[in-house]
Amino acid sequence: MNNIGNNIKITFFGESHGDFLGLVIDQIPAGIEIDFDLINFNLNKRRPQNSLSTKRVELDDYKVISGFKNGFSTGGALTFLIPNNNTKKDDYQELNNIVRPGHADYPAFVKYNNFNDKSGGGIFSGRLTVLWIIVGSICQQILQSKNIYVSSHIESIKNIYDNSFDKNNIDINLIQGLNKSYFPLINQDIKSKMEDLIIKTSNASDSLGGTIESTVINLPIGVGEPLFLSLESYLSSLLFSIPAVKGVEFGEGFNLARLNGSEANDQYEYINNKVNILSNNNGGILGGLSNGNPIILRLAIKPTSSIGKPQKSININTHENVELKIEGRHDPQIVSRVVHVVNAVLNFAVLDLLLFDNKKAWLQ
């Protein structure tokens, strides 16, 4: 299924090495001014950066082919078309019958009876996250006009850790600084250590994973639609659509299982007749609804699957065991690119849920 959404509906199409990628955003009302500078800035952050990423660089020169006129949405389906110009399908010809460890090749071969486009991963490629950046940027501009902000930082690359968010009080200046950064960190002193490890691992023909910490601030109380569109369930389902995301936890997450109730509960008090929550172990969500605290979540990003080290695999045509050494252009880590996609997904998911309460008021 390549479409999702409740109050804003989106459809993705295209493959990694196909001629085009495309995005349709439906149910965006007429009269929304599109901030193309923001879209372009966010797309640029997602692109590969020097030796820390793949050498495949697409310019993402998108065209808006419907739903837009004179700087504003028309009320029709807002459609973006993005050409793929820097493709090398020949890199994948010899892999046509050999499944790559860590990729979707084998289950996709079974599901689609070998008719799917396997070049660059086809529909399973991280290349398609460019579509998330576009829709997320449009949602970001709407949310920020209502003083709601989404932000993320690289919490770790392998075993090198950044500082964490203050779960109870997140400064808007910190968020704005992170959102301007290509390699967002709270503690800039660890950047060189992370970069050195990435380059060392790349030179060894291997790859790295890491974690991302994200937040949403100034979200009204009560956002979420229990039972099946609760804030946690909806955010999680969309975040797992990002390739390489293998874990999502909110607040203290799995650590809550090691606490007593007296330690885990977020207690309340009144200060000057205003409700104050004394901690944020539950990540700003209770019963699937936002509770007024900052939303805090963490994501586990697995190491990039395509590596140059020899690996054991199979030829699904000849039924032989083979040794595979992947050539081509691949990221030694994708955490520093995924972090921007996470922001885009969260911006879309939050706006989509907010619109249950009063769609017209939110988009005016």
Residue pairs with C-beta under 8 A, 6 or more apart in sequence:
2 11
2 12
2 13
2 123
3 9
3 10
3 11
3 12
4 10
4 238
4 241
5 26
5 27
5 348
5 352
6 229
6 352
6 353
6 355
6 356
7 27
7 352
7 355
7 356
7 359
8 25
8 26
8 27
8 28
8 139
8 348
8 351
8 352
8 355
9 25
9 26
9 27
10 23
10 24
10 25
10 26
10 135
10 348
11 23
11 24
11 26
12 21
12 22
12 23
12 128
12 131
13 21
13 22
13 23
13 24
14 20
14 21
14 22
14 82
14 84
14 123
14 128
14 131
15 21
15 117
15 119
15 120
15 122
15 123
15 125
16 84
16 87
16 117
16 119
16 120
16 121
16 122
16 123
16 125
16 127
16 128
17 84
17 87
17 88
17 89
17 92
17 117
17 119
17 120
17 122
18 84
18 117
19 83
19 84
20 81
20 82
20 83
20 84
21 81
21 82
21 84
21 127
21 128
21 130
21 131
22 79
22 80
22 81
22 82
22 131
23 79
23 80
23 82
23 131
23 134
23 135
24 77
24 78
24 79
25 67
25 77
25 78
25 79
25 80
25 135
25 138
26 77
26 78
28 67
28 73
28 75
28 78
28 138
28 363
29 73
29 75
29 359
29 360
29 363
30 72
30 73
30 74
30 75
31 72
31 73
31 75
32 72
32 73
32 138
32 142
32 363
33 71
33 72
34 64
34 68
34 71
34 72
34 73
34 138
34 141
35 137
35 138
35 141
38 137
38 140
38 141
39 62
39 133
39 134
39 137
39 138
42 133
42 136
42 137
42 140
42 340
42 343
42 344
43 60
43 130
43 133
43 134
43 137
45 181
45 182
45 340
46 129
46 130
46 133
46 337
46 340
46 341
47 53
47 57
47 58
47 60
47 337
48 54
48 55
48 56
48 57
48 331
48 337
49 182
49 183
49 336
51 198
51 199
51 202
52 183
52 195
52 198
52 199
52 332
52 333
52 336
53 331
53 332
53 333
53 334
53 336
53 337
54 329
54 330
54 331
55 329
56 86
56 88
56 329
57 86
58 84
58 85
58 86
58 127
58 130
59 85
60 82
60 130
61 82
61 83
61 85
62 80
62 81
62 82
62 134
63 80
63 81
63 82
64 78
64 79
64 80
65 79
65 80
65 81
66 76
66 77
66 78
66 79
67 73
67 74
67 75
67 76
67 77
67 78
67 79
68 74
68 78
78 138
80 131
80 134
82 130
82 131
84 127
87 119
87 120
88 328
88 329
89 119
89 120
91 327
91 328
91 329
92 118
92 119
92 120
92 328
95 118
95 324
95 326
96 118
97 315
97 316
97 317
97 318
98 313
98 314
98 315
98 316
98 322
98 324
99 105
99 106
99 109
99 313
99 314
99 316
100 305
100 306
100 313
100 324
100 326
101 305
101 311
101 312
101 313
101 324
102 302
102 303
102 305
102 306
103 121
103 124
103 305
103 306
104 121
104 124
105 118
106 316
108 116
108 118
108 122
108 124
109 116
109 316
114 316
116 122
116 123
117 123
120 127
121 127
121 243
124 243
125 243
126 242
126 243
126 244
126 334
126 337
126 338
129 242
129 243
129 337
129 338
129 341
129 344
132 242
132 341
132 344
132 345
132 348
133 340
133 341
133 344
135 344
135 348
136 341
136 343
136 344
136 345
136 346
136 347
136 348
137 344
137 347
139 344
139 347
139 348
139 350
139 351
139 352
140 150
140 343
140 344
140 347
142 351
142 362
142 363
143 149
143 150
143 347
143 350
143 351
143 354
146 362
147 218
148 216
148 217
148 218
148 219
148 350
148 354
149 172
149 175
149 176
149 179
149 216
149 217
149 218
150 214
150 215
150 216
150 343
150 346
150 347
150 350
151 170
151 174
151 175
151 178
151 179
151 184
151 214
151 215
151 217
151 343
152 178
152 184
152 212
152 213
152 214
152 215
152 339
152 340
152 342
152 343
152 346
153 162
153 165
153 178
153 184
153 185
153 186
153 212
153 213
153 339
154 162
154 183
154 184
154 185
154 194
154 210
154 211
154 212
154 335
154 336
154 339
155 161
155 162
155 164
155 210
155 211
155 212
155 213
155 298
156 162
156 210
156 211
157 194
157 197
157 198
157 208
157 210
157 333
157 335
158 197
158 208
158 209
158 210
160 190
160 193
160 194
160 197
161 190
162 185
162 186
162 187
162 190
162 213
163 186
163 187
164 186
164 213
165 186
165 213
165 215
165 294
165 296
167 251
167 279
167 280
167 281
167 283
167 293
167 294
167 296
168 277
168 279
168 280
168 293
168 294
169 294
170 215
170 217
170 294
172 217
174 186
175 215
175 217
178 184
178 186
179 343
182 336
183 191
183 194
183 336
184 339
185 191
185 194
197 208
198 208
198 332
198 333
199 332
201 207
201 208
201 332
201 333
202 332
204 309
205 307
205 308
205 309
206 303
206 307
206 308
206 309
206 332
207 303
207 304
207 305
207 306
207 307
207 330
207 331
207 332
207 333
208 303
208 304
208 332
208 333
208 335
209 244
209 300
209 301
209 302
209 303
209 304
209 333
209 335
210 301
210 333
210 335
211 298
211 299
211 300
211 301
211 335
212 298
212 299
212 301
212 335
212 338
212 339
212 342
213 296
213 297
213 298
213 299
214 295
214 296
214 297
214 298
214 299
214 342
214 343
214 346
215 294
215 295
215 296
215 297
216 284
216 294
216 295
216 346
216 350
217 294
217 295
219 284
219 290
219 295
219 350
220 290
220 354
221 289
221 290
221 291
221 292
222 289
222 290
223 231
223 289
223 290
223 350
223 353
223 354
223 357
224 230
224 231
224 232
224 234
224 285
224 287
224 288
224 289
224 290
224 353
225 234
225 288
225 353
225 356
226 287
226 288
226 289
227 288
229 353
230 285
230 287
230 288
230 289
231 285
231 288
231 289
231 290
231 295
231 353
232 250
232 285
232 288
233 288
234 349
234 352
234 353
235 248
235 297
235 346
235 349
235 350
236 248
238 345
238 348
238 349
239 245
239 248
239 299
239 342
239 345
239 346
240 248
241 345
242 338
242 341
242 342
242 345
244 301
244 302
244 304
244 305
244 334
244 338
245 299
245 300
245 301
245 338
246 300
246 301
246 302
247 298
247 299
247 300
248 297
248 298
248 299
248 300
249 297
249 298
250 282
250 283
250 284
250 285
250 295
250 296
250 297
251 280
251 281
251 282
251 283
251 284
251 285
251 296
251 297
252 259
252 264
252 281
252 282
252 283
253 283
253 298
256 264
256 281
256 282
259 281
263 281
264 281
264 282
265 281
266 277
266 278
266 279
266 280
266 281
266 282
266 286
266 291
266 293
267 277
267 278
267 279
268 275
268 276
268 277
268 278
269 275
269 276
269 278
270 276
275 292
277 291
277 292
277 293
280 293
280 294
280 296
282 291
282 293
283 293
283 295
283 296
283 297
284 290
284 291
284 292
284 293
284 294
284 295
284 296
285 291
285 295
299 338
299 342
301 334
301 335
301 338
303 333
304 330
304 331
304 332
304 333
304 334
306 326
306 328
306 330
307 326
307 330
308 325
308 326
308 327
309 325
310 323
310 324
310 325
311 323
311 324
311 325
311 326
312 321
312 322
312 323
312 324
313 321
313 322
313 323
313 324
314 320
314 321
314 322
315 321
315 322
331 337
351 362
354 362
355 362
355 363
